[in-house]
Amino acid sequence: MKIYVISLERAVERRSRVESVLAARGIDFEFFNAVNGFEGLPERLQALPDDQHRIRFRSRPLTPGEKGCYASHFLLWEKCVEFNEPILILEDDFLPTQYFEEVLGTLPKVHEQYEYVKVEPQVGSASALTTIDNMQLMFWHNNSCWTTGYSISPQGARRLLAHSQRWLCSVDNFIGESYRTGLICTGLIPYAIYSPRDMGSDIQNQVELKKVPLGFKLTRELYRCYRFIRMTLWNMKHCGGKS
């Protein structure tokens, strides 16, 4: 399975650490030059972020860093479709666990049935699906945090691309809102990677957020309830709503 590590070209320290830890374990990978949203998106992607929707229903537009992060994953989904085989996508602030190689070897078997597999720790409730190679496959009820590590099949990548003609939220929230795409979000335990969070965010550097108008706070909360209901119904349909 091809492994891509999303990283800004200028992120010398991050790249050095990735090269060091993966080379020590004899793992082949390729850096994918991240899109720096503060320098603008590729021309063909510039019209995709829907800032008006974001402002109306989530109080603010996507930050330049969030747009760059979305664009980076978007371009790798296109590569996945082009290669017509599953790929593993990692962001450059990860470290491998002792199970990395074992998980890597199991992912192709998971992709015989599922399109998306989380390989990093996740928060929130989940349901156990099955065991594969003595690993537990989980169905995550709320896969809306982080995109540090996951594998995606061509079919899953097509789903994400088809529903990314408007960018309504950050890429991790988008992948997690399965009711939009029909993408079942699974994950393997034990995890292949973890993020020590010792380097902060490099792709999604935060900018100062402006005060939210009262009217938008109301629409934000109504929309949050709408998303919660949709996700709850999705989970009940696909996993019996178990926790």
Salt bridges, closest charged atoms under 4 A:
ASP50 OD2 - ARG166 NH1 2.62
ASP51 OD2 - LYS67 NZ 3.26
GLU66 OE1 - ARG60 NH1 3.01
GLU78 OE1 - ARG44 NH2 2.58
GLU91 OE2 - HIS73 NE2 2.77
ASP92 OD1 - ARG14 NH1 2.77
GLU101 OE1 - ARG25 NH2 2.74
GLU115 OE1 - ARG159 NE 2.66
GLU120 OE2 - LYS118 NZ 3.55
GLU120 OE1 - ARG197 NH2 3.99
ASP133 OD1 - LYS109 NZ 2.90
GLU177 OE2 - ARG58 NH2 3.05
GLU177 OE1 - ARG180 NE 2.58
GLU177 OE2 - ARG227 NE 3.08
ASP198 OD2 - ARG17 NH1 2.86
ASP202 OD1 - ARG10 NH1 3.54
ASP202 OD2 - ARG14 NE 3.61
GLU221 OE2 - ARG220 NE 3.25
GLU221 OE2 - ARG224 NH1 3.32
